[in-house]
Amino acid sequence: MNDFTIKLDMPAEHMQKIFGMHDAYVKKLERDFGVAVIDRNGSITITGSEEMARKAENVLRELALLSGRGNEIEEQSVDYAITLGMEEKEGALTQMDGDCICHTVNGKPIKPKTLGQKAYVDAIRDNMLVFGTGPAGTGKTYLAMAMAISAFKNDEVGRIILTRPAIEAGEKLGFLPGDLQSKVDPYLRPLYDALYQIMGAESFAKNMEKGLIEVAPLAYMRGRTLDNAYIILDEAQNTTPAQMKMFLTRIGFGSKVVVTGDNSQKDLPAGTRSGLDIAARVLRGIDDIAFCTLTSKDVVRHPLVQKIVQAYDDYEAKEERSRQRDRERTGRRERQVRRRS
């Protein structure tokens, strides 16, 4: 019988944040751990099996610590705290909370929110070249931008260079109105948005005029040597092997490079190999180069995005197993034909 009970005292202001609107967050915790959580006169009572009640207690204590540090408790934080609680990784959330990269123009701290993001940020700190791959919403580009802006403000680098391939996805660039810059700007818009949010439009415009921040299509990198710069190549899954080699050989002294991409969202022509895939095979094992793979567990957008990413991962894995079975059947038939002949 599930009659193990734990009592937990918690200040009312933290309890209100952790329980969520209409107790939505605590209902998640009750459902996932199979416990009952009741608020009685400023004291929380957790009832269930001893193992699950203690796990639920650890999650609530960790969320209370986050709230006590002035953090807003969001749905993503609760979901991830529950995931870590299931895996008995105590203290991971509060440890990540202590790693503040920088602040947005509105004063909001930018921190890694998952263990995968923490490993990614640490890899960027410790290596000259980092490849960060993973699905949409895992913060690959945003965290790299935050690290670049932090390094720029601390005078660790003299400029920031942001680039991505301008790949046409069903619509020809030449058909779009305007000059060359207006044609390629839509491809670079996500980079501008992140810069505005972290640095502020005025500061960005001022540094852009001075040439200290550059946002440009990948083709503009050819023939240059980039010294003392923080360089981010975004959407690298859409580079060809030749483009990737060209980009990587631009790296100069005093520079740091982050390459981000999502292998599940390639817009290259059919049959074209991705430069990101080739680089992962060619460069793995070289000192001062790190490869970080983020997963659906690291998605920090709306929880529905995490479910969509996981559903596509499951579907693609199922399709790959089906193709493998087809290849094996075809191979068996071909061997039988050869034996008969």
C-alpha positions as CSV (number, residue, x, y, z in Angstrom):
1,M,0.0,0.0,0.0
2,N,1.3,3.5,-0.9
3,D,1.2,5.2,2.5
4,F,4.7,6.6,2.8
5,T,4.4,10.4,3.6
6,I,7.0,13.2,3.4
7,K,6.3,16.7,4.8
8,L,8.2,19.6,3.2
9,D,8.1,23.2,4.4
10,M,8.4,25.9,1.7
11,P,7.8,29.7,1.6
12,A,4.5,30.6,0.1
13,E,6.0,32.7,-2.7
14,H,8.1,29.8,-4.0
15,M,5.2,27.4,-3.6
16,Q,3.0,29.5,-5.8
17,K,5.6,29.6,-8.6
18,I,6.3,25.8,-8.4
19,F,2.7,24.7,-8.3
20,G,1.9,26.8,-11.4
21,M,-1.3,28.3,-12.7
22,H,-4.2,26.1,-11.5
23,D,-1.6,23.7,-10.0
24,A,-0.6,22.7,-13.5
25,Y,3.0,22.0,-12.7
26,V,2.4,20.0,-9.5
27,K,-0.2,17.9,-11.4
28,K,2.5,16.9,-13.9
29,L,4.7,15.9,-10.9
30,E,1.9,13.8,-9.4
31,R,1.1,12.1,-12.7
32,D,4.8,11.3,-13.5
33,F,5.8,10.1,-10.1
34,G,2.5,8.5,-9.1
35,V,2.2,10.5,-5.9
36,A,-0.2,12.9,-4.2
37,V,1.0,16.4,-3.4
38,I,-1.1,18.5,-1.0
39,D,-0.5,22.0,0.3
40,R,-1.7,22.3,4.0
41,N,-1.0,25.6,5.9
42,G,2.3,26.3,4.1
43,S,3.5,22.7,4.4
44,I,3.6,20.3,1.5
45,T,2.7,16.7,2.0
46,I,3.9,14.1,-0.5
47,T,2.2,10.7,-0.4
48,G,3.1,7.6,-2.4
49,S,5.7,4.8,-2.6
50,E,8.8,5.7,-0.6
51,E,11.0,5.7,-3.8
52,M,8.7,8.0,-5.8
53,A,7.9,10.2,-2.9
54,R,11.6,10.9,-2.2
55,K,12.2,11.6,-5.9
56,A,9.3,14.0,-6.0
57,E,10.7,15.6,-2.8
58,N,14.1,16.1,-4.5
59,V,12.4,17.7,-7.5
60,L,10.4,20.1,-5.4
61,R,13.5,21.1,-3.3
62,E,15.5,21.8,-6.5
63,L,12.7,23.9,-8.0
64,A,12.5,25.8,-4.7
65,L,16.2,26.5,-4.8
66,L,15.8,27.9,-8.4
67,S,12.9,30.0,-7.3
68,G,14.9,31.3,-4.3
69,R,17.6,32.5,-6.7
70,G,15.0,34.7,-8.4
71,N,14.3,32.4,-11.4
72,E,10.9,32.2,-13.0
73,I,9.7,28.6,-12.9
74,E,8.6,27.7,-16.4
75,E,7.0,24.6,-17.8
76,Q,10.3,23.5,-19.5
77,S,12.1,23.8,-16.1
78,V,9.5,21.6,-14.4
79,D,9.5,19.0,-17.2
80,Y,13.3,18.8,-17.2
81,A,13.5,18.7,-13.4
82,I,11.1,15.7,-13.5
83,T,13.2,14.0,-16.1
84,L,16.4,14.5,-14.0
85,G,14.5,13.3,-10.9
86,M,13.5,10.1,-12.7
87,E,17.2,9.6,-13.5
88,E,18.2,10.5,-10.0
89,K,20.5,13.3,-11.1
90,E,20.1,15.5,-8.1
91,G,21.6,19.0,-8.1
92,A,22.0,19.2,-11.9
93,L,19.5,22.0,-12.3
94,T,20.9,24.2,-9.6
95,Q,24.5,23.5,-10.9
96,M,23.5,24.7,-14.4
97,D,21.7,27.7,-12.9
98,G,25.1,29.0,-11.6
99,D,26.5,29.2,-15.2
100,C,25.4,32.6,-16.5
101,I,26.8,33.3,-19.9
102,C,25.6,36.9,-20.2
103,H,22.4,38.9,-20.0
104,T,19.9,40.1,-22.6
105,V,19.3,43.8,-23.3
106,N,16.4,43.5,-20.9
107,G,18.6,42.0,-18.1
108,K,17.4,38.4,-18.4
109,P,20.3,36.0,-17.7
110,I,21.2,33.5,-20.4
111,K,22.1,30.1,-19.0
112,P,22.2,26.5,-20.2
113,K,18.9,24.8,-19.3
114,T,19.8,21.2,-19.9
115,L,22.8,18.9,-19.3
116,G,23.3,18.8,-23.1
117,Q,23.4,22.5,-23.3
118,K,25.8,22.7,-20.3
119,A,28.2,20.2,-22.1
120,Y,27.9,22.3,-25.3
121,V,28.7,25.6,-23.5
122,D,31.7,24.0,-21.7
123,A,33.0,22.6,-25.0
124,I,32.9,26.0,-26.5
125,R,34.8,27.4,-23.6
126,D,37.5,24.7,-23.8
127,N,38.0,24.2,-27.6
128,M,38.9,26.4,-30.6
129,L,36.4,24.7,-32.9
130,V,33.1,23.2,-31.8
131,F,30.5,21.4,-33.9
132,G,27.0,21.6,-32.3
133,T,24.3,19.4,-33.9
134,G,20.8,18.7,-32.8
135,P,17.1,19.4,-33.6
136,A,15.3,22.7,-33.7
137,G,14.8,24.4,-30.3
138,T,17.9,23.0,-28.5
139,G,19.6,26.5,-28.4
140,K,22.5,25.6,-30.6
141,T,22.7,29.0,-32.3
142,Y,21.4,31.1,-29.5
143,L,23.9,29.9,-26.9
144,A,26.8,30.2,-29.4
145,M,25.7,33.8,-30.0
146,A,25.6,34.5,-26.3
147,M,29.1,33.1,-25.9
148,A,30.3,35.2,-28.8
149,I,28.8,38.4,-27.5
150,S,30.2,37.7,-24.0
151,A,33.7,37.1,-25.5
152,F,33.4,40.3,-27.5
153,K,32.3,42.4,-24.5
154,N,35.2,41.0,-22.5
155,D,37.7,41.9,-25.3
156,E,38.6,38.3,-25.8
157,V,38.0,38.8,-29.5
158,G,38.0,41.9,-31.7
159,R,34.9,41.1,-33.8
160,I,32.0,38.7,-34.4
161,I,31.3,37.1,-37.7
162,L,28.0,35.3,-38.3
163,T,27.3,33.4,-41.5
164,R,25.0,30.7,-43.0
165,P,24.6,29.3,-46.4
166,A,21.8,30.9,-48.5
167,I,20.1,27.8,-49.7
168,E,17.0,28.1,-51.8
169,A,14.1,26.1,-50.4
170,G,11.6,25.9,-53.2
171,E,11.8,29.5,-54.2
172,K,14.5,31.1,-56.4
173,L,16.5,34.0,-55.0
174,G,16.4,35.7,-58.3
175,F,12.6,35.9,-58.2
176,L,12.6,37.9,-55.0
177,P,12.4,41.7,-55.2
178,G,15.2,44.1,-54.3
179,D,19.0,44.1,-54.4
180,L,21.4,41.3,-53.4
181,Q,21.3,42.3,-49.7
182,S,17.5,42.3,-49.5
183,K,17.5,38.9,-51.2
184,V,19.8,37.2,-48.7
185,D,18.6,39.1,-45.6
186,P,15.7,36.7,-45.0
187,Y,18.2,33.8,-44.7
188,L,20.1,35.7,-42.0
189,R,17.1,37.0,-40.1
190,P,17.4,34.4,-37.2
191,L,20.9,35.7,-36.6
192,Y,19.8,39.3,-36.5
193,D,16.9,38.4,-34.1
194,A,19.3,36.8,-31.6
195,L,21.7,39.8,-31.8
196,Y,18.9,42.3,-31.2
197,Q,17.6,40.3,-28.2
198,I,21.0,39.9,-26.5
199,M,22.9,43.0,-27.6
200,G,20.1,45.5,-28.3
201,A,19.3,47.1,-31.7
202,E,21.3,50.3,-31.0
203,S,24.5,48.6,-29.8
204,F,24.2,46.1,-32.7
205,A,23.8,48.9,-35.3
206,K,26.8,50.8,-33.9
207,N,29.1,47.8,-33.9
208,M,27.8,46.8,-37.4
209,E,28.7,50.2,-38.7
210,K,32.2,49.9,-37.3
211,G,32.6,46.5,-39.0
212,L,33.0,44.8,-35.6
213,I,29.9,42.6,-36.2
214,E,29.3,41.1,-39.6
215,V,26.4,39.0,-40.7
216,A,26.9,37.6,-44.2
217,P,26.1,34.6,-46.4
218,L,28.7,31.9,-46.5
219,A,29.8,32.7,-50.0
220,Y,31.2,36.0,-48.8
221,M,33.8,34.1,-46.7
222,R,35.8,32.9,-49.6
223,G,39.4,34.2,-49.9
224,R,39.4,35.7,-46.4
225,T,41.5,34.9,-43.3
226,L,39.6,35.6,-40.1
227,D,42.0,36.5,-37.2
228,N,40.9,37.5,-33.7
229,A,37.3,36.8,-34.4
230,Y,34.4,34.8,-33.0
231,I,32.9,33.0,-36.0
232,I,29.6,31.1,-36.1
233,L,28.5,29.1,-39.0
234,D,24.8,28.4,-38.7
235,E,22.7,25.8,-40.7
236,A,25.8,24.0,-41.6
237,Q,23.9,20.9,-42.7
238,N,23.2,22.9,-45.9
239,T,26.9,23.3,-46.8
240,T,28.5,21.2,-49.4
241,P,31.8,19.5,-48.5
242,A,33.7,22.1,-50.6
243,Q,32.0,25.0,-48.8
244,M,32.7,23.5,-45.4
245,K,36.4,23.0,-46.2
246,M,36.5,26.6,-47.6
247,F,35.0,27.9,-44.3
248,L,37.2,25.9,-41.9
249,T,40.3,27.0,-43.7
250,R,39.4,30.7,-43.1
251,I,40.2,30.3,-39.4
252,G,43.0,32.6,-38.2
253,F,45.0,33.2,-35.1
254,G,43.1,34.2,-31.9
255,S,39.8,33.0,-33.4
256,K,37.1,30.7,-32.0
257,V,34.6,28.9,-34.2
258,V,31.2,27.3,-33.6
259,V,29.5,25.3,-36.3
260,T,25.8,24.5,-35.8
261,G,23.4,22.4,-37.8
262,D,20.4,20.0,-37.8
263,N,21.0,16.9,-39.8
264,S,17.2,16.3,-40.0
265,Q,16.6,19.5,-41.9
266,K,18.8,19.4,-45.0
267,D,17.7,21.6,-48.0
268,L,20.6,20.4,-50.3
269,P,19.7,19.0,-53.8
270,A,19.0,15.3,-53.9
271,G,22.2,13.3,-53.9
272,T,24.4,16.1,-52.6
273,R,26.4,15.1,-49.5
274,S,26.4,17.5,-46.5
275,G,29.6,19.2,-45.6
276,L,28.6,18.8,-41.9
277,D,28.5,15.0,-42.3
278,I,31.8,14.9,-44.0
279,A,33.5,17.2,-41.4
280,A,32.2,14.9,-38.6
281,R,34.0,12.0,-40.2
282,V,37.2,13.7,-41.2
283,L,37.9,15.9,-38.1
284,R,36.8,13.6,-35.2
285,G,39.7,12.9,-32.9
286,I,41.7,16.1,-33.7
287,D,42.8,18.1,-30.6
288,D,41.0,21.3,-29.9
289,I,38.0,20.2,-31.9
290,A,34.8,19.1,-30.1
291,F,31.6,17.5,-31.3
292,C,28.4,18.0,-29.2
293,T,25.1,16.3,-30.1
294,L,22.0,17.7,-28.6
295,T,18.8,15.6,-28.5
296,S,15.0,16.1,-28.1
297,K,15.7,16.1,-24.3
298,D,17.5,19.5,-24.8
299,V,14.6,21.2,-26.6
300,V,13.8,24.4,-24.6
301,R,11.0,25.8,-26.7
302,H,7.3,25.0,-26.1
303,P,6.9,21.4,-24.7
304,L,5.0,20.5,-27.9
305,V,8.1,21.1,-30.0
306,Q,9.9,18.4,-27.9
307,K,7.1,16.0,-28.6
308,I,7.2,16.8,-32.3
309,V,11.0,16.3,-32.5
310,Q,10.7,13.0,-30.6
311,A,7.8,11.9,-32.9
312,Y,9.9,12.6,-36.0
313,D,12.9,10.8,-34.5
314,D,10.8,7.8,-33.8
315,Y,9.3,7.8,-37.3
316,E,12.7,8.2,-39.0
317,A,14.2,5.4,-36.9
318,K,11.3,3.2,-37.9
319,E,11.7,4.1,-41.6
320,E,15.4,3.3,-41.4
321,R,14.7,-0.1,-39.9
322,S,12.2,-0.8,-42.7
323,R,14.8,0.2,-45.3
324,Q,17.4,-2.0,-43.7
325,R,15.0,-5.0,-43.8
326,D,14.3,-4.3,-47.5
327,R,18.0,-4.1,-48.2
328,E,18.6,-7.4,-46.4
329,R,15.7,-9.1,-48.3
330,T,17.1,-7.8,-51.6
331,G,20.6,-9.1,-50.7
332,R,19.2,-12.5,-49.9
333,R,17.3,-12.7,-53.2
334,E,20.4,-11.7,-55.1
335,R,22.5,-14.3,-53.4
336,Q,19.9,-17.0,-54.1
337,V,19.8,-16.0,-57.8
338,R,23.6,-16.2,-58.0
339,R,23.7,-19.6,-56.4
340,R,21.1,-20.9,-58.9
341,S,23.0,-19.6,-61.8
